[in-house]
Amino acid sequence: MARRDQTIKIYRRIAKKRYLKGKHVYEHLRIYVPIPSKFHNIIKPFLNQRLKIEMVKQGDCIVITLRQKVSLQ
């Protein structure tokens, strides 16, 4: 079986929120990066936790780093 690289598509959506009893609409841009199911076991321990994000552009690549946020409690 040949090894295949995982590919994704970054999605851009306009989120709409109504206010003043529906008279006006606030719109803002949201960008989503889906995680392929192949990597869900790696992501599961980090679900429902606050994560720090760092993004770096290296040539024609984007490197996204997520780290657990350290709480001082």
Backbone torsions as a table, in degrees:
resi	resn	phi	psi	omega
1	MET	NA	130.4	-179.2
2	ALA	-76.7	142.7	178.6
3	ARG	-81.0	132.6	179.8
4	ARG	-114.7	143.1	174.7
5	ASP	-78.7	146.0	176.7
6	GLN	-81.2	134.8	176.4
7	THR	-124.9	148.5	177.2
8	ILE	-136.7	168.8	174.5
9	LYS	-124.7	129.5	177.7
10	ILE	-81.0	128.2	-176.4
11	TYR	-101.4	142.5	175.1
12	ARG	-119.1	126.6	-179.3
13	ARG	-131.5	150.7	173.1
14	ILE	-97.8	115.9	177.1
15	ALA	-89.3	137.0	-178.2
16	LYS	-121.0	134.8	178.0
17	LYS	-131.9	124.5	179.5
18	ARG	-85.2	146.1	175.6
19	TYR	-145.3	171.6	-173.6
20	LEU	55.1	52.1	178.6
21	LYS	56.7	37.0	175.3
22	GLY	85.8	4.2	-177.9
23	LYS	-73.8	-32.1	-177.4
24	HIS	-128.3	159.7	-179.6
25	VAL	-127.3	128.6	173.9
26	TYR	-96.7	125.7	179.9
27	GLU	-116.8	138.9	173.6
28	HIS	-147.5	154.8	-176.4
29	LEU	-82.1	134.4	174.9
30	ARG	-122.8	138.5	177.8
31	ILE	-118.8	130.7	-176.9
32	TYR	-118.1	138.2	174.7
33	VAL	-120.9	102.9	-178.2
34	PRO	-72.0	147.2	177.3
35	ILE	-101.5	120.8	179.0
36	PRO	-60.8	148.6	-176.0
37	SER	-60.4	-23.7	178.1
38	LYS	-58.3	-29.1	-176.0
39	PHE	-102.3	7.1	-176.8
40	HIS	-62.3	-35.5	179.2
41	ASN	-65.1	-29.6	177.9
42	ILE	-74.1	-35.3	-175.6
43	ILE	-79.9	-30.1	-172.4
44	LYS	-50.5	-43.8	-179.3
45	PRO	-63.4	-17.3	-177.1
46	PHE	-99.3	-2.4	179.7
47	LEU	-62.4	144.9	178.4
48	ASN	60.8	27.7	175.5
49	GLN	-122.8	153.3	175.0
50	ARG	-80.1	131.5	-178.0
51	LEU	-124.8	142.3	171.9
52	LYS	-87.2	138.2	-179.2
53	ILE	-115.7	140.4	176.2
54	GLU	-134.8	128.8	179.9
55	MET	-123.7	133.8	-179.8
56	VAL	-134.0	134.4	174.8
57	LYS	-93.9	122.8	179.0
58	GLN	-122.9	97.1	-177.8
59	GLY	66.1	-118.6	178.6
60	ASP	-101.4	20.5	-179.8
61	CYS	-118.7	155.7	171.5
62	ILE	-118.4	126.9	177.6
63	VAL	-107.4	118.5	-180.0
64	ILE	-109.7	122.6	179.5
65	THR	-116.4	127.5	177.2
66	LEU	-115.6	130.5	178.6
67	ARG	-128.6	148.8	176.1
68	GLN	-64.9	136.2	177.2
69	LYS	-78.5	128.5	-178.8
70	VAL	-83.1	122.6	178.4
71	SER	-97.2	140.5	-178.7
72	LEU	-101.6	65.6	-179.4
73	GLN	-107.0	NA	NA
